[in-house]
Amino acid sequence: MTKVLLSVHVLAAIVVIGPITVAASLFPRHARQAAASAAASAAASGEPGEGRDAGIAAFLHRICRNYAVAGIAVPVFGIATGAQLGVLTDAWLVASLVLTALAAAVLVLAIVPGQRRMLRPAGGAGARTAADDGEARSAAARLSMLTGVFNLLWAVVVVLMIVRPGSTTGA
């Protein structure tokens, strides 16, 4: 049973967390480009434009939002595996759980809402301005930083899962 739980845990981490890290990393660039092209389109025609980058940004946001829900499976199967192995109180596992909770908080409380705000048209229904474009660049930079923190937290968790410092169950 332990091998099944561990396999599901690792597969869930790869299939769910991997796409979130990629989508969250790509989102700021496409959202910033969508804001810039919307501003250019509005300046040229007086009508806000929706381009390819806006569609890509919306798709990347959907990936992050939906996969965040599915991502609950990763710690659930991780805890079940740890219980089967009898290592739930080992420092490496406790640290991994804390870092996983921090990564989830960054994703749910900062990244996904930040993406949602960037997808909203600036200033309501009117045309975008240069100030809106500057705000989009600033928001994209903030999201890039938060995504980097999210990705770094997951990288540390992966290292802890592989190295298992202090573990008596072998590496």
CYANA upper distance limits for C-alpha pairs under 8 A (distance plus 0.5 A):
  1 MET  CA      5 LEU  CA      6.76
  2 THR  CA      6 LEU  CA      6.52
  2 THR  CA     81 THR  CA      6.44
  2 THR  CA     84 GLN  CA      6.51
  2 THR  CA     85 LEU  CA      7.72
  3 LYS  CA      7 SER  CA      6.46
  4 VAL  CA      8 VAL  CA      6.69
  5 LEU  CA      9 HIS  CA      6.55
  5 LEU  CA     77 PHE  CA      6.54
  5 LEU  CA     78 GLY  CA      8.12
  5 LEU  CA     80 ALA  CA      7.40
  5 LEU  CA     81 THR  CA      6.00
  6 LEU  CA     10 VAL  CA      6.63
  6 LEU  CA     77 PHE  CA      7.69
  6 LEU  CA     78 GLY  CA      7.54
  6 LEU  CA     81 THR  CA      6.23
  7 SER  CA     11 LEU  CA      6.51
  8 VAL  CA     12 ALA  CA      6.37
  8 VAL  CA     77 PHE  CA      7.34
  9 HIS  CA     13 ALA  CA      6.70
  9 HIS  CA     73 ALA  CA      7.87
  9 HIS  CA     74 VAL  CA      5.92
  9 HIS  CA     75 PRO  CA      8.10
  9 HIS  CA     77 PHE  CA      5.49
  9 HIS  CA     78 GLY  CA      6.09
  9 HIS  CA     81 THR  CA      8.35
 10 VAL  CA     14 ILE  CA      6.75
 10 VAL  CA     74 VAL  CA      8.11
 11 LEU  CA     15 VAL  CA      6.41
 12 ALA  CA     16 VAL  CA      6.04
 12 ALA  CA     17 ILE  CA      7.96
 12 ALA  CA     71 GLY  CA      7.85
 12 ALA  CA     73 ALA  CA      7.09
 12 ALA  CA     74 VAL  CA      6.08
 13 ALA  CA     17 ILE  CA      5.66
 13 ALA  CA     18 GLY  CA      7.45
 13 ALA  CA     71 GLY  CA      8.01
 13 ALA  CA     74 VAL  CA      6.08
 14 ILE  CA     18 GLY  CA      5.75
 15 VAL  CA     19 PRO  CA      7.30
 16 VAL  CA     20 ILE  CA      7.12
 16 VAL  CA     67 TYR  CA      6.43
 16 VAL  CA     68 ALA  CA      8.35
 16 VAL  CA     70 ALA  CA      7.29
 16 VAL  CA     71 GLY  CA      6.26
 17 ILE  CA     21 THR  CA      6.73
 17 ILE  CA     67 TYR  CA      8.07
 17 ILE  CA     71 GLY  CA      7.04
 18 GLY  CA     22 VAL  CA      6.90
 19 PRO  CA     23 ALA  CA      6.38
 19 PRO  CA     63 ILE  CA      7.91
 19 PRO  CA     64 CYS  CA      8.32
 19 PRO  CA     67 TYR  CA      8.33
 20 ILE  CA     24 ALA  CA      6.28
 20 ILE  CA     63 ILE  CA      7.14
 20 ILE  CA     64 CYS  CA      5.65
 20 ILE  CA     67 TYR  CA      7.08
 20 ILE  CA     68 ALA  CA      7.91
 21 THR  CA     25 SER  CA      6.52
 21 THR  CA    147 THR  CA      7.97
 21 THR  CA    150 PHE  CA      8.25
 21 THR  CA    151 ASN  CA      6.65
 22 VAL  CA     26 LEU  CA      6.72
 23 ALA  CA     27 PHE  CA      6.49
 23 ALA  CA     60 LEU  CA      5.57
 23 ALA  CA     61 HIS  CA      7.83
 23 ALA  CA     63 ILE  CA      7.18
 23 ALA  CA     64 CYS  CA      6.97
 24 ALA  CA     28 PRO  CA      8.03
 24 ALA  CA     60 LEU  CA      7.43
 24 ALA  CA     61 HIS  CA      7.94
 24 ALA  CA     64 CYS  CA      6.97
 24 ALA  CA    111 ILE  CA      8.11
 24 ALA  CA    147 THR  CA      6.64
 25 SER  CA    144 SER  CA      7.09
 25 SER  CA    147 THR  CA      6.51
 25 SER  CA    148 GLY  CA      8.09
 26 LEU  CA     30 HIS  CA      7.21
 26 LEU  CA     60 LEU  CA      8.01
 27 PHE  CA     31 ALA  CA      6.45
 27 PHE  CA     56 ILE  CA      8.49
 27 PHE  CA     57 ALA  CA      5.96
 27 PHE  CA     60 LEU  CA      6.45
 27 PHE  CA     61 HIS  CA      7.57
 27 PHE  CA    115 GLN  CA      8.11
 28 PRO  CA     32 ARG  CA      6.45
 28 PRO  CA     57 ALA  CA      8.36
 28 PRO  CA    115 GLN  CA      8.43
 28 PRO  CA    140 ALA  CA      5.11
 28 PRO  CA    141 ALA  CA      7.70
 28 PRO  CA    143 LEU  CA      6.76
 28 PRO  CA    144 SER  CA      6.65
 29 ARG  CA     33 GLN  CA      6.65
 29 ARG  CA    140 ALA  CA      7.46
 30 HIS  CA     34 ALA  CA      6.46
 30 HIS  CA     53 ASP  CA      5.61
 30 HIS  CA     54 ALA  CA      7.37
 30 HIS  CA     56 ILE  CA      7.18
 30 HIS  CA     57 ALA  CA      5.89
 31 ALA  CA     35 ALA  CA      6.67
 31 ALA  CA     53 ASP  CA      7.16
 31 ALA  CA     54 ALA  CA      6.81
 31 ALA  CA     57 ALA  CA      5.85
 31 ALA  CA    118 MET  CA      7.17
 31 ALA  CA    119 LEU  CA      7.57
 31 ALA  CA    136 ALA  CA      8.25
 31 ALA  CA    140 ALA  CA      7.68
 32 ARG  CA     36 ALA  CA      6.72
 32 ARG  CA    133 ASP  CA      8.34
 32 ARG  CA    136 ALA  CA      6.27
 32 ARG  CA    137 ARG  CA      6.35
 32 ARG  CA    140 ALA  CA      6.64
 33 GLN  CA     37 SER  CA      6.57
 33 GLN  CA     53 ASP  CA      6.80
 33 GLN  CA     54 ALA  CA      8.44
 34 ALA  CA     38 ALA  CA      6.47
 34 ALA  CA     50 GLU  CA      7.89
 34 ALA  CA     51 GLY  CA      7.09
 34 ALA  CA     52 ARG  CA      8.11
 34 ALA  CA     53 ASP  CA      5.40
 34 ALA  CA     54 ALA  CA      5.34
 34 ALA  CA     57 ALA  CA      8.31
 35 ALA  CA     39 ALA  CA      6.64
 35 ALA  CA     54 ALA  CA      8.32
 35 ALA  CA    132 ASP  CA      8.46
 35 ALA  CA    133 ASP  CA      6.62
 35 ALA  CA    136 ALA  CA      6.99
 36 ALA  CA     40 ALA  CA      6.71
 36 ALA  CA    133 ASP  CA      6.45
 37 SER  CA     41 SER  CA      6.44
 37 SER  CA     49 GLY  CA      7.70
 37 SER  CA     50 GLU  CA      8.49
 37 SER  CA     51 GLY  CA      7.73
 38 ALA  CA     42 ALA  CA      6.47
 38 ALA  CA     48 PRO  CA      6.05
 38 ALA  CA     49 GLY  CA      5.20
 38 ALA  CA     50 GLU  CA      6.83
 38 ALA  CA     51 GLY  CA      8.02
 38 ALA  CA    128 ARG  CA      7.34
 39 ALA  CA     43 ALA  CA      6.58
 39 ALA  CA     48 PRO  CA      7.54
 39 ALA  CA     49 GLY  CA      8.25
 39 ALA  CA    127 ALA  CA      7.60
 39 ALA  CA    128 ARG  CA      5.43
 39 ALA  CA    129 THR  CA      6.66
 39 ALA  CA    130 ALA  CA      7.73
 39 ALA  CA    133 ASP  CA      7.43
 40 ALA  CA     44 ALA  CA      6.68
 41 SER  CA     45 SER  CA      6.48
 41 SER  CA     46 GLY  CA      7.80
 41 SER  CA     47 GLU  CA      7.27
 41 SER  CA     48 PRO  CA      6.56
 41 SER  CA     49 GLY  CA      5.88
 42 ALA  CA     46 GLY  CA      5.00
 42 ALA  CA     47 GLU  CA      5.18
 42 ALA  CA     48 PRO  CA      5.08
 42 ALA  CA     49 GLY  CA      6.93
 42 ALA  CA    127 ALA  CA      5.96
 42 ALA  CA    128 ARG  CA      6.94
 43 ALA  CA     47 GLU  CA      8.27
 43 ALA  CA    127 ALA  CA      8.20
 43 ALA  CA    128 ARG  CA      8.48
 46 GLY  CA    127 ALA  CA      7.16
 47 GLU  CA    127 ALA  CA      6.80
 48 PRO  CA    126 GLY  CA      7.84
 48 PRO  CA    127 ALA  CA      5.90
 48 PRO  CA    128 ARG  CA      7.49
 50 GLU  CA     54 ALA  CA      6.52
 50 GLU  CA     55 GLY  CA      8.21
 51 GLY  CA     55 GLY  CA      7.23
 52 ARG  CA     56 ILE  CA      6.79
 53 ASP  CA     57 ALA  CA      6.47
 54 ALA  CA     58 ALA  CA      6.66
 54 ALA  CA    119 LEU  CA      8.20
 55 GLY  CA     59 PHE  CA      6.68
 56 ILE  CA     60 LEU  CA      6.62
 57 ALA  CA     61 HIS  CA      6.66
 57 ALA  CA    119 LEU  CA      8.07
 58 ALA  CA     62 ARG  CA      6.79
 58 ALA  CA    119 LEU  CA      7.42
 59 PHE  CA     63 ILE  CA      6.86
 60 LEU  CA     64 CYS  CA      6.87
 61 HIS  CA     65 ARG  CA      6.59
 61 HIS  CA    112 VAL  CA      7.53
 61 HIS  CA    115 GLN  CA      6.85
 61 HIS  CA    116 ARG  CA      7.89
 62 ARG  CA     66 ASN  CA      6.39
 63 ILE  CA     67 TYR  CA      6.20
 64 CYS  CA     68 ALA  CA      6.36
 64 CYS  CA    112 VAL  CA      7.32
 65 ARG  CA     69 VAL  CA      7.50
 65 ARG  CA    112 VAL  CA      6.82
 66 ASN  CA     70 ALA  CA      7.24
 67 TYR  CA     71 GLY  CA      6.32
 68 ALA  CA     72 ILE  CA      7.64
 68 ALA  CA    104 ALA  CA      8.38
 68 ALA  CA    107 LEU  CA      8.12
 68 ALA  CA    108 VAL  CA      7.97
 71 GLY  CA     75 PRO  CA      8.38
 72 ILE  CA     76 VAL  CA      6.89
 73 ALA  CA     77 PHE  CA      6.47
 74 VAL  CA     78 GLY  CA      6.50
 75 PRO  CA     79 ILE  CA      6.37
 75 PRO  CA     97 LEU  CA      7.89
 75 PRO  CA    100 THR  CA      8.08
 76 VAL  CA     80 ALA  CA      6.80
 77 PHE  CA     81 THR  CA      6.52
 78 GLY  CA     82 GLY  CA      6.60
 79 ILE  CA     83 ALA  CA      6.56
 79 ILE  CA     88 LEU  CA      7.67
 80 ALA  CA     84 GLN  CA      6.77
 81 THR  CA     85 LEU  CA      6.74
 82 GLY  CA     86 GLY  CA      6.40
 82 GLY  CA     87 VAL  CA      5.70
 82 GLY  CA     88 LEU  CA      5.69
 82 GLY  CA     93 LEU  CA      8.28
 83 ALA  CA     87 VAL  CA      6.84
 83 ALA  CA     88 LEU  CA      6.21
 87 VAL  CA     93 LEU  CA      7.72
 88 LEU  CA     93 LEU  CA      6.86
 88 LEU  CA     94 VAL  CA      7.56
 89 THR  CA     93 LEU  CA      7.48
 89 THR  CA     94 VAL  CA      6.91
 90 ASP  CA     94 VAL  CA      6.79
 90 ASP  CA    166 GLY  CA      8.42
 90 ASP  CA    167 SER  CA      7.68
 91 ALA  CA     95 ALA  CA      6.47
 91 ALA  CA    166 GLY  CA      8.11
 92 TRP  CA     96 SER  CA      6.59
 92 TRP  CA    160 LEU  CA      6.59
 92 TRP  CA    161 MET  CA      8.06
 92 TRP  CA    164 ARG  CA      6.16
 92 TRP  CA    165 PRO  CA      6.60
 92 TRP  CA    166 GLY  CA      7.86
 92 TRP  CA    167 SER  CA      8.13
 93 LEU  CA     97 LEU  CA      6.64
 93 LEU  CA    160 LEU  CA      8.18
 93 LEU  CA    161 MET  CA      8.08
 93 LEU  CA    164 ARG  CA      8.27
 94 VAL  CA     98 VAL  CA      6.74
 95 ALA  CA     99 LEU  CA      6.64
 96 SER  CA    100 THR  CA      6.46
 96 SER  CA    156 VAL  CA      8.50
 96 SER  CA    157 VAL  CA      5.71
 96 SER  CA    160 LEU  CA      7.12
 96 SER  CA    161 MET  CA      7.99
 97 LEU  CA    101 ALA  CA      6.63
 98 VAL  CA    102 LEU  CA      6.75
 99 LEU  CA    103 ALA  CA      6.59
 99 LEU  CA    153 LEU  CA      6.61
 99 LEU  CA    154 TRP  CA      8.08
 99 LEU  CA    156 VAL  CA      8.50
 99 LEU  CA    157 VAL  CA      7.18
100 THR  CA    104 ALA  CA      6.62
100 THR  CA    153 LEU  CA      7.78
100 THR  CA    154 TRP  CA      7.56
100 THR  CA    157 VAL  CA      7.59
101 ALA  CA    105 ALA  CA      6.62
102 LEU  CA    106 VAL  CA      6.70
102 LEU  CA    153 LEU  CA      8.21
103 ALA  CA    107 LEU  CA      6.70
103 ALA  CA    149 VAL  CA      8.44
103 ALA  CA    150 PHE  CA      5.75
103 ALA  CA    153 LEU  CA      6.49
103 ALA  CA    154 TRP  CA      7.47
104 ALA  CA    108 VAL  CA      6.50
105 ALA  CA    109 LEU  CA      5.96
105 ALA  CA    110 ALA  CA      7.97
106 VAL  CA    110 ALA  CA      5.71
106 VAL  CA    111 ILE  CA      6.80
106 VAL  CA    146 LEU  CA      7.65
106 VAL  CA    150 PHE  CA      6.91
107 LEU  CA    111 ILE  CA      5.30
107 LEU  CA    112 VAL  CA      6.49
107 LEU  CA    147 THR  CA      8.47
107 LEU  CA    150 PHE  CA      7.46
108 VAL  CA    112 VAL  CA      6.16
108 VAL  CA    113 PRO  CA      7.73
109 LEU  CA    113 PRO  CA      7.00
110 ALA  CA    114 GLY  CA      6.33
110 ALA  CA    146 LEU  CA      7.93
111 ILE  CA    115 GLN  CA      6.60
111 ILE  CA    143 LEU  CA      6.77
111 ILE  CA    146 LEU  CA      7.13
111 ILE  CA    147 THR  CA      7.44
112 VAL  CA    116 ARG  CA      6.71
113 PRO  CA    117 ARG  CA      6.71
114 GLY  CA    118 MET  CA      6.78
114 GLY  CA    139 ALA  CA      7.99
114 GLY  CA    143 LEU  CA      7.25
115 GLN  CA    119 LEU  CA      6.78
115 GLN  CA    143 LEU  CA      8.11
116 ARG  CA    120 ARG  CA      7.13
118 MET  CA    136 ALA  CA      7.31
118 MET  CA    139 ALA  CA      7.68
118 MET  CA    140 ALA  CA      8.45
120 ARG  CA    124 GLY  CA      8.41
121 PRO  CA    125 ALA  CA      7.17
121 PRO  CA    128 ARG  CA      8.38
122 ALA  CA    126 GLY  CA      8.15
122 ALA  CA    127 ALA  CA      8.37
122 ALA  CA    128 ARG  CA      6.61
122 ALA  CA    132 ASP  CA      6.70
123 GLY  CA    127 ALA  CA      8.48
123 GLY  CA    128 ARG  CA      7.90
123 GLY  CA    132 ASP  CA      8.49
128 ARG  CA    132 ASP  CA      6.38
128 ARG  CA    133 ASP  CA      7.84
129 THR  CA    133 ASP  CA      6.97
130 ALA  CA    134 GLY  CA      6.79
131 ALA  CA    135 GLU  CA      6.70
132 ASP  CA    136 ALA  CA      6.63
133 ASP  CA    137 ARG  CA      6.79
134 GLY  CA    138 SER  CA      6.75
135 GLU  CA    139 ALA  CA      6.52
136 ALA  CA    140 ALA  CA      6.46
137 ARG  CA    141 ALA  CA      6.67
138 SER  CA    142 ARG  CA      6.78
139 ALA  CA    143 LEU  CA      6.65
140 ALA  CA    144 SER  CA      6.56
141 ALA  CA    145 MET  CA      6.79
142 ARG  CA    146 LEU  CA      6.74
143 LEU  CA    147 THR  CA      6.43
144 SER  CA    148 GLY  CA      6.65
145 MET  CA    149 VAL  CA      6.87
146 LEU  CA    150 PHE  CA      6.69
147 THR  CA    151 ASN  CA      6.56
148 GLY  CA    152 LEU  CA      6.50
149 VAL  CA    153 LEU  CA      6.63
150 PHE  CA    154 TRP  CA      6.97
151 ASN  CA    155 ALA  CA      6.67
152 LEU  CA    156 VAL  CA      6.76
153 LEU  CA    157 VAL  CA      6.82
154 TRP  CA    158 VAL  CA      6.67
155 ALA  CA    159 VAL  CA      6.83
156 VAL  CA    160 LEU  CA      6.66
157 VAL  CA    161 MET  CA      6.61
158 VAL  CA    162 ILE  CA      6.76
159 VAL  CA    163 VAL  CA      6.38
159 VAL  CA    164 ARG  CA      8.34
160 LEU  CA    164 ARG  CA      5.66
160 LEU  CA    165 PRO  CA      7.54
162 ILE  CA    171 ALA  CA      7.50
163 VAL  CA    171 ALA  CA      6.70
164 ARG  CA    171 ALA  CA      7.20
167 SER  CA    171 ALA  CA      8.14
